[in-house]
Amino acid sequence: PALGIGTFGITPAQITAGGIKNALAARYRLIDCAPVYFNEKEIGDALGDELVRSDATLKRADLFVTSKLASPFHRKEHVEPALRKTLQDLRLDYLDLYLIHWPVAFKYVPIPEARGWPNEDMDDSDGGNNIDLTVSARETWSAMEDLVDKGLVKNIGVSNFPVALLHEILADCRIPPAVNQVELHPYLQQPRLVDYCKARGVHVQAYSPLGTPGYKEDGEPSVLNDPVLLEMAKEKGCTVSQLCIAWALKRETYLNVKSASAEHQQENLAVLNNPIELDDTDMARIATLDRNFRYFRPDDWWGEIGAVFD
């Protein structure tokens, strides 16, 4: 599906209150998840409720569910147990797409037997002290390929991979990455990465296509309040959110948009049913907004060693 629901930042309480069920009712079929969002258990309950209802018309085959391998589980022997934990939390037998979330390994943390996670230790780099420098992307990718062989996932891919690392995977793999999911919005357009992925047959999927309005720190620029985008949206008779979605689709990229609001979910999805026309002049105008600005900055999380992976 071209447009999916991103679940980063959607709280368990919002999911319980209907955030995922509303999305399914609006006919979203791609649900993008990750263990480090710490809400897969609640998403699994919501999906399970919809799939087992006596009057349910929604089937598992109708859904496209993505999740991701967290950094503490990059060693070959930890990849499958991490996936099985995600399947347990999501109450599913398989994933449609499984991604390496970030191209860096952390030191292993134990995987609990019960559904859910008791704390957020697996997402803590401890200023770089928890980075494991002995695990290669190739080792992890080989284990990802094994998951396809076992029928546990239908497709595998990567997330946040720059060209150099993606090239290394493609140069020595049995199963090429189907997707590279990266931060993409008018302030971070990454044209060279997008072009490389297209040339190598790797689908590009955008996260934070609206510039993470709920995650943005004070003093950081706001995509949704950009004066050029506001003016263009007024000209097109749409919202800035819809304009950003139309721009991403025009670039032939897929995207996940986070929203727990039924109103916003329907507003975003409307772009597929009522396309917003963007010509070359419009695209060139948006291209001038690129400032290579990242809202998610790994070097901030990983201390001095983070610059190696930037």
PENOR-V381723 format. One line per field, one symbol per residue. ss: DSSP state (2 for helix, 1 for strand, 0 for the rest). phi: phi as a letter, one per 40 degrees, with the letter a starting at -180 (. if undefined). psi: psi as a letter, one per 20 degrees, with the letter a starting at -180 (. if undefined). A space follows every 10 residues. Layout:
ss=???
phi=???
psi=???
This chain:
ss=0011110000 0222220022 2222200001 1100222002 2222222222 2200000002 2201111110 2220022222 2222222222 0000101111 0000010000 0000000000 2220022200 1000002222 2222222220 0010011110 0022222222 2000000011 1110100100 2222222220 0011111000 0000000000 0022202222 2222220002 2222222222 0001111100 0222222222 2220000002 2222222000 0000000222 2022222220
phi=.cbbccbcgc cdccccchdc ccccccgcbb bbbadccfac cccccccccc cbdcbcbcbd cccbbbaacc ccbccdcbcc dccccccccc fbcabcabbc cbcacbccbc cccccgbcab dcbbcfghcc cbcbbccccc cdccccccdc gcbcbbabag ccddcccccc caacbcdcab cbcaadcacf ccccccdccc gbcbbcbfcb gfdcbdcdgc cbccbccccc ccccccgacc dccccccccc cgbcabbcab cdccdccccc cccbdccbcc cccccccccc bfcbcbbdcc cbgcccccbc
psi=qhprppjpio qhhhghijgg hgghhikpip oorqhjiljh ghghgggggh hjqhjpipqh iiqopqaqpq hikhqgiigg hgghgghghi lqhrqhppqo gqlpqrqqqq oqhqqrpiak hijoilkihj pojjpqhhgg hghghhhghi jhqhqqarpk prgghhhggh imqhoqphqo prpprhinhl hhgggggghj kpppppqlij kmhiipqpiq qogijphghg gghghikrrh ghghghgghh jkqrqppppi phghghgghh hhhmqoppah gghhghhiip jlpphonhhh hjbhihhhj.
